[in-house]
Amino acid sequence: MKQFFMASLLGASIALCTSAMAADTDLKTLEDAARKEGVINSVGMPDAWANWKGTWNDLTQKYGLKHSDTDMSSAQEIAKFEAEKDNASADIGDVGAAFGPIALAKGVTQPYKPSTWEQIPTWAKDQDGHWALAYTGTIAFIINKDLVKEEDRPKTWHDLERGKYKVAIGDVGTAAQAANGVLAAAIAYKGDESNVQPGLELFTKLAQQKRLSLANPTIQTLEKGEVEVGVVWDFNGLSYREQIDPKRFEVLIPSDGSITSGYTTLINKYAKHPNAAKLTREYIFSDAGQINLANGHARPIRAEHLKLPAEVQAKLLPNEQYAPAQPIKNADAWESTSKELPRKWQEQVILEME
């Protein structure tokens, strides 16, 4: 507040410099400042992922924000923030949970605590507001029933060893979804956040069997029939199935173990539209924003404080499917392990394909 009063005394031109600070604590001020900026540019928040389309449409209709997105992985988002700095083209991004602390350590984020901050679990947020999980996902299989016979369709990670189909997980070196897929496999084979070797060994076996696909399991590759069995977040698998053909795909949580994690927005420290980015985070954590995410098959972080419409609840997998899944129990260990995972994946798995 001292800065605010000093700025007022020194003149309007300096007072303008405090608009972002004022916006942090006054939602009307934040909304007005965001409307003046008029633009929100995101990375890694495409329309089809967790129903971001619904959020962008609402932000345009309610606040007049024009939106554009460039899809990229968690690691690429942070690298972009760091590389562009004062020439920033992105205001906000969405990254896997392990990447929140990484971005904070690199000094490329700015904090903002939404008004629903107290309803976000302590484990799911940075105490200063640099990151907070908006939704969770659980690693699942998506199976193309046209390409994989019923008797061959996997229900567990152990089933993958005995199949005839190819398995697609994506780029473990850059994508949080793929990295968490390896961790989920490790959990099924008695590994943990500090020991993902059992998961690596499973995918090494698939590579040796020529059954590891390098296709990224996206809506495009699934629709084209390029993926037989994909390892994806449950919300992605359910969304892809709904958009392509519900009868063509099966989505399930492997019954011998999985991992539940989440995604956090990062507001770029160098954002050209910082108030629009903060308003976007504010909206994401509102009831409407959380229901939007559930409409995209993601589990909202404020679920216990929400009453989801029945038709939205029906878009999620049955609760009993989540019994084998566990949350990240050792975030510090997983942060360390996930940094080493790209090298190990390359050395142990990819080299087996060459």
Secondary structure as UniProt FT lines:
FT   HELIX           2..10
FT   HELIX           12..15
FT   HELIX           16..18
FT   HELIX           19..25
FT   HELIX           27..37
FT   STRAND          39..43
FT   TURN            47..48
FT   TURN            50..51
FT   HELIX           52..63
FT   STRAND          66..70
FT   HELIX           74..84
FT   HELIX           85..87
FT   STRAND          92..96
FT   TURN            97..98
FT   HELIX           99..106
FT   TURN            115..116
FT   HELIX           117..119
FT   HELIX           122..124
FT   TURN            127..128
FT   STRAND          132..144
FT   TURN            145..147
FT   HELIX           150..152
FT   HELIX           157..162
FT   STRAND          167..168
FT   TURN            172..174
FT   HELIX           176..188
FT   TURN            189..190
FT   TURN            193..194
FT   HELIX           197..208
FT   TURN            209..210
FT   STRAND          212..213
FT   HELIX           219..223
FT   TURN            224..225
FT   STRAND          229..233
FT   HELIX           234..244
FT   TURN            246..248
FT   STRAND          249..252
FT   TURN            255..256
FT   STRAND          258..268
FT   TURN            269..270
FT   HELIX           274..284
FT   HELIX           287..295
FT   TURN            296..297
FT   STRAND          299..300
FT   TURN            301..302
FT   HELIX           303..305
FT   HELIX           310..313
FT   TURN            314..315
FT   HELIX           319..322
FT   TURN            323..324
FT   STRAND          325..327
FT   HELIX           331..344
FT   HELIX           345..349
FT   HELIX           350..353
//
